[in-house]
Amino acid sequence: MSLRVRRVYEPPEPDDGVRVLVDRLWPRGLAKDAARVDEWPKGLTPSTELRRWYHGCEETLASFEEFRERYEAELAAPEAADLLEGVRQLAGKGTVTLLTASKQPDTSHAEVLARLLDDRPARSDR
């Protein structure tokens, strides 16, 4: 399984495979044809409430871990779990690139998704 996390503002690369936007909102100032997004499963993204909570307390070291726990709980809901499984199946067939507008993808929901999809261990250094 080949899984990548990239900023959606970075130019597409030939080895991106299936490009999956994992943000609920379309990235500001980015034309849809320039983004080359193949999939946009909005039901896989954090809820508006969770997103606002996380961005309101990003400064604390513990907030990412709490965000991760809350987001994983949201991903356990049937619709999100089905969408997560769909992306996992895509990744089983070839490269999948998770795209986010986040300025820090490694402390974003995209990292949580990548860890769940790839069975990566949770990072505790945040």
MOPAC internal coordinates of N, CA, C and O (Angstrom, degrees):
PM7 1SCF
backbone

  N    0.0000 0     0.00 0     0.00 0    0    0    0
  C    1.4390 1     0.00 0     0.00 0    1    0    0
  C    1.5237 1   108.60 1     0.00 0    2    1    0
  O    1.2310 1   120.81 1   -51.79 1    3    2    1
  N    1.3150 1   116.06 1   128.21 1    3    2    1
  C    1.4540 1   120.69 1   178.07 1    5    3    2
  C    1.5233 1   108.64 1  -115.39 1    6    5    3
  O    1.2310 1   121.17 1   -62.50 1    7    6    5
  N    1.3173 1   115.37 1   117.50 1    7    6    5
  C    1.4508 1   122.04 1  -175.16 1    9    7    6
  C    1.5218 1   109.15 1  -131.02 1   10    9    7
  O    1.2310 1   120.94 1   -47.74 1   11   10    9
  N    1.3259 1   115.81 1   132.26 1   11   10    9
  C    1.4562 1   121.00 1  -179.37 1   13   11   10
  C    1.5154 1   109.19 1  -128.34 1   14   13   11
  O    1.2310 1   120.81 1   -25.37 1   15   14   13
  N    1.3282 1   116.05 1   154.63 1   15   14   13
  C    1.4555 1   122.58 1   171.66 1   17   15   14
  C    1.5211 1   106.52 1  -123.17 1   18   17   15
  O    1.2310 1   120.92 1   -53.70 1   19   18   17
  N    1.3293 1   115.85 1   126.30 1   19   18   17
  C    1.4641 1   120.86 1  -179.48 1   21   19   18
  C    1.5151 1   109.79 1  -139.88 1   22   21   19
  O    1.2310 1   121.12 1   -21.84 1   23   22   21
  N    1.3170 1   115.47 1   158.16 1   23   22   21
  C    1.4593 1   120.14 1   172.20 1   25   23   22
  C    1.5243 1   108.09 1   -75.02 1   26   25   23
  O    1.2310 1   120.88 1   -42.33 1   27   26   25
  N    1.3040 1   115.91 1   137.67 1   27   26   25
  C    1.4614 1   121.41 1  -177.67 1   29   27   26
  C    1.5338 1   110.82 1   -66.74 1   30   29   27
  O    1.2310 1   120.17 1   159.30 1   31   30   29
  N    1.3222 1   117.29 1   -20.70 1   31   30   29
  C    1.4634 1   120.99 1  -179.87 1   33   31   30
  C    1.5282 1   112.71 1   -78.52 1   34   33   31
  O    1.2310 1   119.99 1   166.12 1   35   34   33
  N    1.3289 1   117.63 1   -13.88 1   35   34   33
  C    1.4543 1   120.49 1   176.56 1   37   35   34
  C    1.5233 1   108.62 1   -74.31 1   38   37   35
  O    1.2310 1   119.89 1   -35.85 1   39   38   37
  N    1.3294 1   117.81 1   144.15 1   39   38   37
  C    1.4654 1   119.39 1  -179.57 1   41   39   38
  C    1.5277 1   111.29 1   -61.10 1   42   41   39
  O    1.2310 1   120.14 1   -38.83 1   43   42   41
  N    1.3330 1   117.33 1   141.17 1   43   42   41
  C    1.4654 1   120.22 1   176.74 1   45   43   42
  C    1.5310 1   110.60 1   -58.03 1   46   45   43
  O    1.2310 1   121.11 1   -33.80 1   47   46   45
  N    1.3207 1   115.49 1   146.20 1   47   46   45
  C    1.4605 1   121.47 1   177.36 1   49   47   46
  C    1.5221 1   108.90 1  -117.57 1   50   49   47
  O    1.2310 1   120.18 1   -28.71 1   51   50   49
  N    1.3266 1   117.26 1   151.29 1   51   50   49
  C    1.4641 1   120.16 1  -178.37 1   53   51   50
  C    1.5290 1   114.09 1   -58.13 1   54   53   51
  O    1.2310 1   120.15 1   150.19 1   55   54   53
  N    1.3461 1   117.31 1   -29.81 1   55   54   53
  C    1.4627 1   119.41 1  -177.26 1   57   55   54
  C    1.5336 1   113.23 1   -93.83 1   58   57   55
  O    1.2310 1   119.86 1  -162.88 1   59   58   57
  N    1.3408 1   117.88 1    17.12 1   59   58   57
  C    1.4669 1   121.33 1   177.63 1   61   59   58
  C    1.5255 1   112.53 1   -69.46 1   62   61   59
  O    1.2310 1   119.90 1   154.87 1   63   62   61
  N    1.3009 1   117.81 1   -25.13 1   63   62   61
  C    1.4650 1   120.00 1  -176.46 1   65   63   62
  C    1.5148 1   110.30 1    68.10 1   66   65   63
  O    1.2310 1   120.39 1    42.40 1   67   66   65
  N    1.3277 1   116.85 1  -137.60 1   67   66   65
  C    1.4590 1   121.99 1   178.20 1   69   67   66
  C    1.5230 1   107.68 1   -78.65 1   70   69   67
  O    1.2310 1   120.84 1   -56.50 1   71   70   69
  N    1.3250 1   116.01 1   123.50 1   71   70   69
  C    1.4631 1   121.83 1  -178.31 1   73   71   70
  C    1.5301 1   109.08 1   -97.39 1   74   73   71
  O    1.2310 1   121.20 1   -62.10 1   75   74   73
  N    1.3522 1   115.30 1   117.90 1   75   74   73
  C    1.4552 1   121.80 1  -174.53 1   77   75   74
  C    1.5291 1   109.21 1  -117.16 1   78   77   75
  O    1.2310 1   120.63 1   -65.43 1   79   78   77
  N    1.3265 1   116.40 1   114.57 1   79   78   77
  C    1.4592 1   120.88 1   176.27 1   81   79   78
  C    1.5214 1   107.83 1   -77.58 1   82   81   79
  O    1.2310 1   120.49 1   -54.95 1   83   82   81
  N    1.3322 1   116.67 1   125.05 1   83   82   81
  C    1.4579 1   120.55 1  -176.87 1   85   83   82
  C    1.5273 1   112.10 1  -113.50 1   86   85   83
  O    1.2310 1   120.21 1  -156.60 1   87   86   85
  N    1.3150 1   117.20 1    23.40 1   87   86   85
  C    1.4621 1   122.91 1   174.63 1   89   87   86
  C    1.5204 1   109.20 1  -103.37 1   90   89   87
  O    1.2310 1   120.33 1   -34.64 1   91   90   89
  N    1.3241 1   116.97 1   145.36 1   91   90   89
  C    1.4608 1   121.40 1   179.82 1   93   91   90
  C    1.5316 1   110.99 1   -71.40 1   94   93   91
  O    1.2310 1   120.38 1   144.26 1   95   94   93
  N    1.3303 1   116.88 1   -35.74 1   95   94   93
  C    1.4595 1   121.89 1  -178.31 1   97   95   94
  C    1.5233 1   110.05 1  -103.92 1   98   97   95
  O    1.2310 1   120.96 1   -34.40 1   99   98   97
  N    1.3276 1   115.76 1   145.60 1   99   98   97
  C    1.4602 1   118.91 1   177.12 1  101   99   98
  C    1.5280 1   108.72 1   -66.08 1  102  101   99
  O    1.2310 1   119.70 1   -41.07 1  103  102  101
  N    1.3364 1   118.17 1   138.93 1  103  102  101
  C    1.4642 1   121.88 1  -178.24 1  105  103  102
  C    1.5342 1   112.24 1   -61.39 1  106  105  103
  O    1.2310 1   121.69 1   -49.31 1  107  106  105
  N    1.2981 1   114.37 1   130.69 1  107  106  105
  C    1.4554 1   122.14 1  -177.65 1  109  107  106
  C    1.5322 1   111.69 1   -59.56 1  110  109  107
  O    1.2310 1   121.12 1   -49.33 1  111  110  109
  N    1.3217 1   115.45 1   130.67 1  111  110  109
  C    1.4574 1   121.25 1   173.95 1  113  111  110
  C    1.5163 1   115.77 1    75.86 1  114  113  111
  O    1.2310 1   119.48 1  -169.55 1  115  114  113
  N    1.3156 1   118.60 1    10.45 1  115  114  113
  C    1.4577 1   121.49 1  -177.00 1  117  115  114
  C    1.5257 1   109.92 1  -111.22 1  118  117  115
  O    1.2310 1   120.86 1   -56.55 1  119  118  117
  N    1.3282 1   115.96 1   123.45 1  119  118  117
  C    1.4609 1   120.86 1   178.22 1  121  119  118
  C    1.5265 1   109.24 1   -72.21 1  122  121  119
  O    1.2310 1   121.06 1   -38.48 1  123  122  121
  N    1.3203 1   115.58 1   141.52 1  123  122  121
  C    1.4713 1   119.61 1  -176.97 1  125  123  122
  C    1.5249 1   112.39 1   -61.34 1  126  125  123
  O    1.2310 1   119.68 1   142.37 1  127  126  125
  N    1.3230 1   118.21 1   -37.63 1  127  126  125
  C    1.4630 1   118.79 1  -179.93 1  129  127  126
  C    1.5294 1   111.72 1   -70.41 1  130  129  127
  O    1.2310 1   119.74 1   150.80 1  131  130  129
  N    1.3179 1   118.10 1   -29.20 1  131  130  129
  C    1.4688 1   121.35 1   178.89 1  133  131  130
  C    1.5272 1   111.13 1   -72.98 1  134  133  131
  O    1.2310 1   120.32 1   150.42 1  135  134  133
  N    1.3313 1   116.98 1   -29.58 1  135  134  133
  C    1.4609 1   120.96 1  -176.65 1  137  135  134
  C    1.5228 1   112.58 1   -75.65 1  138  137  135
  O    1.2310 1   120.47 1   153.16 1  139  138  137
  N    1.3321 1   116.70 1   -26.84 1  139  138  137
  C    1.4593 1   121.81 1  -177.93 1  141  139  138
  C    1.5328 1   111.90 1    48.65 1  142  141  139
  O    1.2310 1   120.95 1  -125.15 1  143  142  141
  N    1.3113 1   115.79 1    54.85 1  143  142  141
  C    1.4587 1   122.27 1   178.80 1  145  143  142
  C    1.5258 1   108.52 1   -87.74 1  146  145  143
  O    1.2310 1   120.66 1   -50.97 1  147  146  145
  N    1.3309 1   116.35 1   129.03 1  147  146  145
  C    1.4624 1   121.55 1   179.07 1  149  147  146
  C    1.5249 1   112.15 1   -92.09 1  150  149  147
  O    1.2310 1   120.46 1   144.28 1  151  150  149
  N    1.3173 1   116.74 1   -35.72 1  151  150  149
  C    1.4661 1   122.28 1  -177.89 1  153  151  150
  C    1.5259 1   108.17 1  -136.17 1  154  153  151
  O    1.2310 1   120.99 1   -32.71 1  155  154  153
  N    1.3571 1   115.72 1   147.29 1  155  154  153
  C    1.4570 1   120.89 1   176.73 1  157  155  154
  C    1.5229 1   108.85 1  -142.75 1  158  157  155
  O    1.2310 1   120.01 1  -103.53 1  159  158  157
  N    1.3268 1   117.58 1    76.47 1  159  158  157
  C    1.4618 1   121.47 1  -177.95 1  161  159  158
  C    1.5321 1   111.83 1   -81.03 1  162  161  159
  O    1.2310 1   120.71 1   -94.55 1  163  162  161
  N    1.3293 1   116.25 1    85.45 1  163  162  161
  C    1.4664 1   121.02 1  -175.14 1  165  163  162
  C    1.5276 1   112.52 1   -59.12 1  166  165  163
  O    1.2310 1   120.15 1   150.44 1  167  166  165
  N    1.3139 1   117.33 1   -29.56 1  167  166  165
  C    1.4572 1   120.53 1   179.49 1  169  167  166
  C    1.5161 1   114.01 1   -69.33 1  170  169  167
  O    1.2310 1   120.28 1   173.34 1  171  170  169
  N    1.3176 1   117.07 1    -6.66 1  171  170  169
  C    1.4594 1   123.07 1   179.39 1  173  171  170
  C    1.5288 1   111.53 1   -94.62 1  174  173  171
  O    1.2310 1   120.66 1   173.59 1  175  174  173
  N    1.3077 1   116.34 1    -6.41 1  175  174  173
  C    1.4626 1   121.08 1  -175.38 1  177  175  174
  C    1.5252 1   110.86 1   -88.98 1  178  177  175
  O    1.2310 1   120.19 1   -20.69 1  179  178  177
  N    1.3294 1   117.23 1   159.31 1  179  178  177
  C    1.4663 1   119.37 1   177.83 1  181  179  178
  C    1.5290 1   111.09 1   -62.14 1  182  181  179
  O    1.2310 1   120.92 1   -31.39 1  183  182  181
  N    1.3079 1   115.84 1   148.61 1  183  182  181
  C    1.4615 1   120.28 1   177.16 1  185  183  182
  C    1.5305 1   109.95 1   -62.31 1  186  185  183
  O    1.2310 1   121.11 1   -21.71 1  187  186  185
  N    1.3083 1   115.49 1   158.29 1  187  186  185
  C    1.4629 1   120.54 1   177.98 1  189  187  186
  C    1.5215 1   110.37 1   -57.62 1  190  189  187
  O    1.2310 1   120.14 1   138.07 1  191  190  189
  N    1.3161 1   117.34 1   -41.93 1  191  190  189
  C    1.4615 1   121.25 1  -179.44 1  193  191  190
  C    1.5265 1   111.32 1   -62.49 1  194  193  191
  O    1.2310 1   120.44 1   135.12 1  195  194  193
  N    1.3243 1   116.76 1   -44.88 1  195  194  193
  C    1.4611 1   120.40 1  -179.58 1  197  195  194
  C    1.5216 1   110.38 1   -66.35 1  198  197  195
  O    1.2310 1   120.59 1   138.07 1  199  198  197
  N    1.3118 1   116.48 1   -41.93 1  199  198  197
  C    1.4622 1   120.79 1   179.19 1  201  199  198
  C    1.5279 1   110.81 1   -60.37 1  202  201  199
  O    1.2310 1   120.44 1   134.05 1  203  202  201
  N    1.3258 1   116.76 1   -45.95 1  203  202  201
  C    1.4785 1   120.59 1   179.40 1  205  203  202
  C    1.5234 1   111.22 1   -64.78 1  206  205  203
  O    1.2310 1   120.46 1   139.64 1  207  206  205
  N    1.3441 1   116.73 1   -40.36 1  207  206  205
  C    1.4621 1   119.40 1   178.58 1  209  207  206
  C    1.5290 1   110.35 1   -61.59 1  210  209  207
  O    1.2310 1   120.49 1   132.85 1  211  210  209
  N    1.3200 1   116.67 1   -47.15 1  211  210  209
  C    1.4620 1   120.19 1  -176.16 1  213  211  210
  C    1.5223 1   111.55 1   -64.64 1  214  213  211
  O    1.2310 1   119.91 1   135.95 1  215  214  213
  N    1.2979 1   117.78 1   -44.05 1  215  214  213
  C    1.4603 1   120.33 1  -179.00 1  217  215  214
  C    1.5184 1   111.71 1   -71.99 1  218  217  215
  O    1.2310 1   120.47 1   163.22 1  219  218  217
  N    1.3188 1   116.71 1   -16.78 1  219  218  217
  C    1.4543 1   120.29 1   177.16 1  221  219  218
  C    1.5161 1   113.08 1   -82.59 1  222  221  219
  O    1.2310 1   119.40 1   163.39 1  223  222  221
  N    1.3416 1   118.76 1   -16.61 1  223  222  221
  C    1.4681 1   120.74 1  -177.84 1  225  223  222
  C    1.5245 1   112.03 1  -135.93 1  226  225  223
  O    1.2310 1   120.32 1  -148.71 1  227  226  225
  N    1.3124 1   117.00 1    31.29 1  227  226  225
  C    1.4711 1   121.52 1  -178.10 1  229  227  226
  C    1.5242 1   114.00 1   -59.17 1  230  229  227
  O    1.2310 1   119.83 1   156.00 1  231  230  229
  N    1.3026 1   117.92 1   -24.00 1  231  230  229
  C    1.4612 1   120.69 1  -173.24 1  233  231  230
  C    1.5272 1   113.35 1   -67.00 1  234  233  231
  O    1.2310 1   119.44 1   153.99 1  235  234  233
  N    1.3026 1   118.68 1   -26.01 1  235  234  233
  C    1.4568 1   119.82 1  -176.08 1  237  235  234
  C    1.5258 1   110.62 1   -81.46 1  238  237  235
  O    1.2310 1   120.92 1   -36.29 1  239  238  237
  N    1.3059 1   115.85 1   143.71 1  239  238  237
  C    1.4588 1   120.53 1  -179.81 1  241  239  238
  C    1.5250 1   111.89 1   -65.69 1  242  241  239
  O    1.2310 1   120.25 1   145.59 1  243  242  241
  N    1.3003 1   117.13 1   -34.41 1  243  242  241
  C    1.4569 1   120.77 1  -177.13 1  245  243  242
  C    1.5187 1   112.41 1   -75.80 1  246  245  243
  O    1.2310 1   119.37 1   162.79 1  247  246  245
  N    1.3058 1   118.80 1   -17.21 1  247  246  245
  C    1.4586 1   120.26 1  -172.94 1  249  247  246
  C    1.5303 1   112.79 1   -63.25 1  250  249  247
  O    1.2310 1   119.29 1   144.14 1  251  250  249
  N    1.3372 1   118.95 1   -35.86 1  251  250  249
  C    1.4596 1   118.88 1  -179.96 1  253  251  250
  C    1.5202 1   110.69 1   -65.18 1  254  253  251
  O    1.2310 1   120.37 1   137.74 1  255  254  253
  N    1.3244 1   116.90 1   -42.26 1  255  254  253
  C    1.4677 1   119.56 1   179.66 1  257  255  254
  C    1.5201 1   111.04 1   -64.25 1  258  257  255
  O    1.2310 1   120.34 1   138.11 1  259  258  257
  N    1.3271 1   116.95 1   -41.89 1  259  258  257
  C    1.4615 1   119.11 1   178.08 1  261  259  258
  C    1.5219 1   110.62 1   -67.79 1  262  261  259
  O    1.2310 1   120.73 1   140.36 1  263  262  261
  N    1.3349 1   116.20 1   -39.64 1  263  262  261
  C    1.4662 1   120.25 1   175.91 1  265  263  262
  C    1.5286 1   109.98 1   -58.65 1  266  265  263
  O    1.2310 1   120.76 1   133.17 1  267  266  265
  N    1.3289 1   116.15 1   -46.83 1  267  266  265
  C    1.4658 1   120.98 1  -179.35 1  269  267  266
  C    1.5233 1   110.41 1   -57.43 1  270  269  267
  O    1.2310 1   120.31 1   134.12 1  271  270  269
  N    1.3222 1   117.00 1   -45.88 1  271  270  269
  C    1.4668 1   120.40 1  -179.62 1  273  271  270
  C    1.5233 1   111.36 1   -62.88 1  274  273  271
  O    1.2310 1   120.53 1   135.70 1  275  274  273
  N    1.3283 1   116.60 1   -44.30 1  275  274  273
  C    1.4696 1   120.39 1  -179.92 1  277  275  274
  C    1.5296 1   111.14 1   -65.76 1  278  277  275
  O    1.2310 1   121.05 1   139.24 1  279  278  277
  N    1.3267 1   115.59 1   -40.76 1  279  278  277
  C    1.4673 1   119.91 1  -179.14 1  281  279  278
  C    1.5269 1   110.59 1   -67.76 1  282  281  279
  O    1.2310 1   120.08 1   138.10 1  283  282  281
  N    1.3214 1   117.44 1   -41.90 1  283  282  281
  C    1.4614 1   120.19 1   177.18 1  285  283  282
  C    1.5210 1   110.91 1   -60.78 1  286  285  283
  O    1.2310 1   120.00 1   144.43 1  287  286  285
  N    1.3283 1   117.60 1   -35.57 1  287  286  285
  C    1.4679 1   120.93 1   176.27 1  289  287  286
  C    1.5272 1   109.88 1   -64.31 1  290  289  287
  O    1.2310 1   120.06 1   139.35 1  291  290  289
  N    1.3383 1   117.49 1   -40.65 1  291  290  289
  C    1.4624 1   120.13 1   176.96 1  293  291  290
  C    1.5278 1   110.98 1   -64.86 1  294  293  291
  O    1.2310 1   120.47 1   142.72 1  295  294  293
  N    1.3144 1   116.70 1   -37.28 1  295  294  293
  C    1.4652 1   120.88 1  -178.98 1  297  295  294
  C    1.5278 1   113.11 1   -70.09 1  298  297  295
  O    1.2310 1   120.64 1   166.21 1  299  298  297
  N    1.3249 1   116.38 1   -13.79 1  299  298  297
  C    1.4646 1   120.08 1   178.04 1  301  299  298
  C    1.5294 1   111.75 1   -79.58 1  302  301  299
  O    1.2310 1   119.92 1   166.88 1  303  302  301
  N    1.3362 1   117.76 1   -13.12 1  303  302  301
  C    1.4694 1   121.16 1   177.84 1  305  303  302
  C    1.5258 1   108.72 1   -63.33 1  306  305  303
  O    1.2310 1   119.50 1   -31.66 1  307  306  305
  N    1.3310 1   118.57 1   148.34 1  307  306  305
  C    1.4666 1   121.21 1  -173.38 1  309  307  306
  C    1.5360 1   115.29 1   -53.43 1  310  309  307
  O    1.2310 1   119.60 1   132.06 1  311  310  309
  N    1.3289 1   118.36 1   -47.94 1  311  310  309
  C    1.4725 1   119.69 1  -178.18 1  313  311  310
  C    1.5294 1   110.97 1   -62.05 1  314  313  311
  O    1.2310 1   120.58 1   132.28 1  315  314  313
  N    1.3336 1   116.49 1   -47.72 1  315  314  313
  C    1.4647 1   120.22 1  -179.50 1  317  315  314
  C    1.5253 1   110.99 1   -64.53 1  318  317  315
  O    1.2310 1   120.33 1   139.66 1  319  318  317
  N    1.3196 1   116.97 1   -40.34 1  319  318  317
  C    1.4700 1   120.64 1   179.68 1  321  319  318
  C    1.5247 1   110.74 1   -62.24 1  322  321  319
  O    1.2310 1   120.47 1   140.75 1  323  322  321
  N    1.3277 1   116.70 1   -39.25 1  323  322  321
  C    1.4741 1   120.43 1   177.80 1  325  323  322
  C    1.5296 1   110.87 1   -65.28 1  326  325  323
  O    1.2310 1   120.68 1   137.13 1  327  326  325
  N    1.3336 1   116.31 1   -42.87 1  327  326  325
  C    1.4643 1   119.88 1   179.00 1  329  327  326
  C    1.5299 1   111.21 1   -65.59 1  330  329  327
  O    1.2310 1   120.76 1   139.92 1  331  330  329
  N    1.3260 1   116.15 1   -40.08 1  331  330  329
  C    1.4625 1   120.91 1   177.51 1  333  331  330
  C    1.5251 1   110.32 1   -60.97 1  334  333  331
  O    1.2310 1   120.62 1   137.59 1  335  334  333
  N    1.3170 1   116.43 1   -42.41 1  335  334  333
  C    1.4652 1   120.48 1   178.12 1  337  335  334
  C    1.5227 1   111.05 1   -64.25 1  338  337  335
  O    1.2310 1   120.24 1   143.13 1  339  338  337
  N    1.3298 1   117.14 1   -36.87 1  339  338  337
  C    1.4592 1   120.81 1   177.36 1  341  339  338
  C    1.5226 1   112.22 1   -62.19 1  342  341  339
  O    1.2310 1   120.60 1   137.86 1  343  342  341
  N    1.3239 1   116.46 1   -42.14 1  343  342  341
  C    1.4695 1   120.37 1   178.10 1  345  343  342
  C    1.5251 1   109.64 1   -69.32 1  346  345  343
  O    1.2310 1   120.28 1   142.72 1  347  346  345
  N    1.3269 1   117.07 1   -37.28 1  347  346  345
  C    1.4687 1   120.70 1   177.22 1  349  347  346
  C    1.5375 1   110.41 1   -60.81 1  350  349  347
  O    1.2310 1   120.38 1   139.53 1  351  350  349
  N    1.3204 1   116.88 1   -40.47 1  351  350  349
  C    1.4659 1   120.41 1   177.92 1  353  351  350
  C    1.5237 1   111.32 1   -66.02 1  354  353  351
  O    1.2310 1   120.38 1   139.90 1  355  354  353
  N    1.3275 1   116.87 1   -40.10 1  355  354  353
  C    1.4672 1   119.58 1   175.45 1  357  355  354
  C    1.5233 1   110.44 1   -59.36 1  358  357  355
  O    1.2310 1   120.57 1   136.14 1  359  358  357
  N    1.3285 1   116.51 1   -43.86 1  359  358  357
  C    1.4632 1   121.30 1  -178.90 1  361  359  358
  C    1.5237 1   111.22 1   -66.65 1  362  361  359
  O    1.2310 1   120.39 1   152.53 1  363  362  361
  N    1.3223 1   116.86 1   -27.47 1  363  362  361
  C    1.4584 1   119.96 1   177.12 1  365  363  362
  C    1.5169 1   112.81 1   -70.56 1  366  365  363
  O    1.2310 1   120.73 1   160.74 1  367  366  365
  N    1.3317 1   116.22 1   -19.26 1  367  366  365
  C    1.4657 1   121.25 1  -179.15 1  369  367  366
  C    1.5183 1   113.27 1   -96.19 1  370  369  367
  O    1.2310 1   120.19 1   163.44 1  371  370  369
  N    1.3323 1   117.25 1   -16.56 1  371  370  369
  C    1.4611 1   120.31 1  -177.57 1  373  371  370
  C    1.5173 1   110.44 1   170.23 1  374  373  371
  O    1.2310 1   120.86 1     9.89 1  375  374  373
  N    1.2940 1   115.97 1  -170.11 1  375  374  373
  C    1.4573 1   121.51 1  -176.93 1  377  375  374
  C    1.5177 1   111.37 1   -67.84 1  378  377  375
  O    1.2310 1   121.52 1   -42.93 1  379  378  377
  N    1.3342 1   114.69 1   137.07 1  379  378  377
  C    1.4613 1   122.53 1   172.70 1  381  379  378
  C    1.5175 1   107.33 1  -125.97 1  382  381  379
  O    1.2310 1   120.90 1   -47.80 1  383  382  381
  N    1.3176 1   115.88 1   132.20 1  383  382  381
  C    1.4539 1   121.71 1   175.96 1  385  383  382
  C    1.5157 1   108.66 1  -112.72 1  386  385  383
  O    1.2310 1   121.08 1   -61.74 1  387  386  385
  N    1.3339 1   115.53 1   118.26 1  387  386  385
  C    1.4595 1   121.40 1   175.95 1  389  387  386
  C    1.5180 1   107.79 1   -84.51 1  390  389  387
  O    1.2310 1   120.74 1   -54.90 1  391  390  389
  N    1.3148 1   116.19 1   125.10 1  391  390  389
  C    1.4601 1   121.79 1  -176.00 1  393  391  390
  C    1.5211 1   110.73 1  -108.12 1  394  393  391
  O    1.2310 1   121.07 1   -43.80 1  395  394  393
  N    1.3239 1   115.56 1   136.20 1  395  394  393
  C    1.4520 1   121.33 1   177.22 1  397  395  394
  C    1.5211 1   109.78 1  -143.55 1  398  397  395
  O    1.2310 1   121.10 1   -27.38 1  399  398  397
  N    1.3149 1   115.51 1   152.62 1  399  398  397
  C    1.4639 1   120.83 1   176.19 1  401  399  398
  C    1.5219 1   110.56 1   -86.47 1  402  401  399
  O    1.2310 1   120.02 1   173.52 1  403  402  401
  N    1.3059 1   117.56 1    -6.48 1  403  402  401
  C    1.4596 1   121.72 1  -177.47 1  405  403  402
  C    1.5197 1   111.16 1   -55.19 1  406  405  403
  O    1.2310 1   120.87 1   -43.37 1  407  406  405
  N    1.3283 1   115.95 1   136.63 1  407  406  405
  C    1.4672 1   120.40 1   177.89 1  409  407  406
  C    1.5193 1   111.71 1   -72.85 1  410  409  407
  O    1.2310 1   120.48 1   160.01 1  411  410  409
  N    1.3322 1   116.69 1   -19.99 1  411  410  409
  C    1.4660 1   121.91 1   178.82 1  413  411  410
  C    1.5272 1   109.00 1  -128.73 1  414  413  411
  O    1.2310 1   120.49 1  -102.19 1  415  414  413
  N    1.3252 1   116.68 1    77.81 1  415  414  413
  C    1.4687 1   119.72 1  -176.30 1  417  415  414
  C    1.5256 1   114.35 1   -57.13 1  418  417  415
  O    1.2310 1   119.78 1   150.80 1  419  418  417
  N    1.3336 1   118.03 1   -29.20 1  419  418  417
  C    1.4628 1   119.02 1  -177.19 1  421  419  418
  C    1.5279 1   113.51 1   -75.58 1  422  421  419
  O    1.2310 1   119.76 1   173.11 1  423  422  421
  N    1.3271 1   118.07 1    -6.89 1  423  422  421
  C    1.4678 1   121.45 1   172.81 1  425  423  422
  C    1.5292 1   108.77 1  -125.90 1  426  425  423
  O    1.2310 1   121.34 1  -139.74 1  427  426  425
  N    1.3134 1   115.03 1    40.26 1  427  426  425
  C    1.4642 1   120.55 1  -179.21 1  429  427  426
  C    1.5323 1   109.87 1  -125.07 1  430  429  427
  O    1.2310 1   121.48 1    -4.06 1  431  430  429
  N    1.2907 1   114.78 1   175.94 1  431  430  429
  C    1.4605 1   120.68 1   176.93 1  433  431  430
  C    1.5220 1   111.57 1   -61.71 1  434  433  431
  O    1.2310 1   119.91 1   152.38 1  435  434  433
  N    1.3300 1   117.78 1   -27.62 1  435  434  433
  C    1.4664 1   120.68 1   178.71 1  437  435  434
  C    1.5322 1   110.61 1   -62.06 1  438  437  435
  O    1.2310 1   120.25 1   142.57 1  439  438  437
  N    1.3159 1   117.13 1   -37.43 1  439  438  437
  C    1.4667 1   120.97 1   177.28 1  441  439  438
  C    1.5234 1   110.70 1   -66.89 1  442  441  439
  O    1.2310 1   120.39 1   140.67 1  443  442  441
  N    1.3273 1   116.85 1   -39.33 1  443  442  441
  C    1.4646 1   120.74 1   177.67 1  445  443  442
  C    1.5308 1   109.45 1   -61.92 1  446  445  443
  O    1.2310 1   120.83 1   134.07 1  447  446  445
  N    1.3297 1   116.01 1   -45.93 1  447  446  445
  C    1.4635 1   120.30 1   178.36 1  449  447  446
  C    1.5212 1   111.30 1   -61.00 1  450  449  447
  O    1.2310 1   120.52 1   134.12 1  451  450  449
  N    1.3267 1   116.62 1   -45.88 1  451  450  449
  C    1.4606 1   120.57 1  -179.19 1  453  451  450
  C    1.5225 1   110.54 1   -60.10 1  454  453  451
  O    1.2310 1   120.02 1   138.30 1  455  454  453
  N    1.3213 1   117.57 1   -41.70 1  455  454  453
  C    1.4609 1   121.37 1   179.96 1  457  455  454
  C    1.5256 1   110.58 1   -64.36 1  458  457  455
  O    1.2310 1   120.68 1   137.01 1  459  458  457
  N    1.3245 1   116.31 1   -42.99 1  459  458  457
  C    1.4671 1   119.43 1   179.33 1  461  459  458
  C    1.5305 1   111.80 1   -66.78 1  462  461  459
  O    1.2310 1   120.59 1   139.95 1  463  462  461
  N    1.3123 1   116.49 1   -40.05 1  463  462  461
  C    1.4616 1   120.66 1  -178.70 1  465  463  462
  C    1.5158 1   112.29 1   -71.26 1  466  465  463
  O    1.2310 1   120.80 1   145.30 1  467  466  465
  N    1.3019 1   116.07 1   -34.70 1  467  466  465
  C    1.4582 1   122.75 1  -173.42 1  469  467  466
  C    1.5292 1   112.13 1  -101.28 1  470  469  467
  O    1.2310 1   120.89 1   179.50 1  471  470  469
  N    1.3281 1   115.91 1    -0.50 1  471  470  469
  C    1.4699 1   121.44 1  -175.09 1  473  471  470
  C    1.5203 1   111.58 1    54.79 1  474  473  471
  O    1.2310 1   121.39 1  -143.35 1  475  474  473
  N    1.3476 1   114.94 1    36.65 1  475  474  473
  C    1.4594 1   119.58 1   175.91 1  477  475  474
  C    1.5235 1   108.71 1   -73.84 1  478  477  475
  O    1.2310 1   119.84 1   -32.69 1  479  478  477
  N    1.3338 1   117.92 1   147.31 1  479  478  477
  C    1.4659 1   118.70 1   174.72 1  481  479  478
  C    1.5250 1   110.11 1   -69.35 1  482  481  479
  O    1.2310 1   120.85 1   -32.03 1  483  482  481
  N    1.3228 1   115.98 1   147.97 1  483  482  481
  C    1.4615 1   120.63 1   178.03 1  485  483  482
  C    1.5201 1   108.80 1   -66.09 1  486  485  483
  O    1.2310 1   121.10 1   -39.48 1  487  486  485
  N    1.3158 1   115.51 1   140.52 1  487  486  485
  C    1.4712 1   120.15 1   178.28 1  489  487  486
  C    1.5134 1   108.13 1   -87.33 1  490  489  487
  O    1.2310 1   120.23 1   -50.91 1  491  490  489
  N    1.2987 1   117.16 1   129.09 1  491  490  489
  C    1.4576 1   121.08 1  -177.60 1  493  491  490
  C    1.5142 1   112.22 1  -104.61 1  494  493  491
  O    1.2310 1   119.54 1  -172.25 1  495  494  493
  N    1.3183 1   118.47 1     7.75 1  495  494  493
  C    1.4551 1   121.36 1  -177.42 1  497  495  494
  C    1.5223 1   112.64 1   -90.90 1  498  497  495
  O    1.2310 1   120.20 1  -163.22 1  499  498  497
  N    1.3028 1   117.22 1    16.78 1  499  498  497
  C    1.4641 1   119.76 1  -179.16 1  501  499  498
  C    1.5046 1   110.15 1  -109.60 1  502  501  499
  O    1.2310 1   120.10 1   180.00 1  503  502  501

